[in-house]
């Protein structure tokens, strides 16, 4: 279903309330977001339920009939899951295959064998960035933490000197580079080109991860000097395997979807002829669905088979890879429902009017909205899907590159200052054996640096291209 047809369907199923004033709509937005924040932070309700209830509250405060608000929510939920659900599932399968086969460990060990001394933080950021492409942030943390702790302990490195670059690599990939759920949802919401967004995302990610990773790690290591906790070094997946995939095969599998999607974008720019056979072929093979599906199928032969996995084990691995993403799919879908309700209520038009009246650059406004929701809810994904729904109308008259930059501005804002209402905050705190103050000085500051640097680079690129 195309974005246009979804909007037409929404127009038929939900009653827009554009006659309501900006004041009423503004109150409705604040009330809806306040309900979501309260339910997540105070009552510890799952984000899916909080987004659902918050959406209904938004519709009620905006003056929409309840049946129309429900129709908008279900339409948005369905279209969002249809657009990105399969991609999230394929990414989860690839990530599970990479972890269980020992492919991730092979990449880690190969890079670390060639690094040492002052180059070790750079090696860690490289490992985390490559591994982080197909993996969700939490999975990447669990996968890389044993390596971080072992390297710090055996090499007598400062834990923060090694850990911060690894966390920065994972976080930047999670917030800025598709096929992670946040960027995918934002791309779908604003109608951006995935290949262009991917290319610009990588361009922004490289200097961002350098500054927030190895450079900031020097200061973090001075502020917080703690040893690697022995109790948190778990067994690695490949420790139980007799053999594992080669470095080259693993790297090729990880990078295949990225290469295909970038190739599609490049051919589209160079050829620029929808009737061309070459462009039509690359439009198919470079589509996110085909690119990720190709990587998963390739992974069976380059990751699972070399690790000695039989067909039954591969099947079980796929099932186990899909199980943990149920919550993510529901949160992303509910975020899409929230977005559609915002649009049908006229809130999107209100944001467009405010942007024009106050002369706030669209990219800066998108970043600020994502920052506010991130600080309130603690969830980068909730911040991304909510902000994308609010600023989607701003992309209507944008060029392809500026629509992609709008997605990146949202992604950058969604990473701002992770604190006590973010699950990632506690994950890092416990794995690294830190107290709350130490976690804020290191992890929270690192996240803020990523957000500010990436946001500034996006604004700079908007002036150049």
Secondary structure, DSSP 8 states (H G I E B T S, - for coil): --HHHHHHHHHHHS---TTS-HHHHHHHHHHHHHHHHHHHHTS---HHHHHHHHHHHHHHHHT--HHHHHHHHHHHHHHHHHHHHHHHHHHHHHHHHHHHTTHHHHHHHHHHHT--GGGHHHHHHHHHHHHHTTS-HHHHHHHHHHHHHHHHHHTT--HHHHHHHHHHHHHHHHHHSTTSHHHHHHHHHHT--HHHHHHHHHHHHHHHHHIIIIIHHHHHHHH------GGG----GGGG-S----HHHHHHHHHHHHHHHHHHHHHHHHT--TT-HHHHHHHHHTSHHHHHHHHHHHHIIIIITTTT--HHHHHHHHHHHHHTTHHHHHHHHHHHHHHHHHHHTTHHHHHHHHHHHHT--HHHHHHHHHHHHHHHH--HHHHHHHHHHHHGGGGTT--HHHHHHHHHHHHHHTTS---TT-HHHHHHHHHHT--HHHHIIIIIHHHHHHHHHHHHHHHHHHHH-
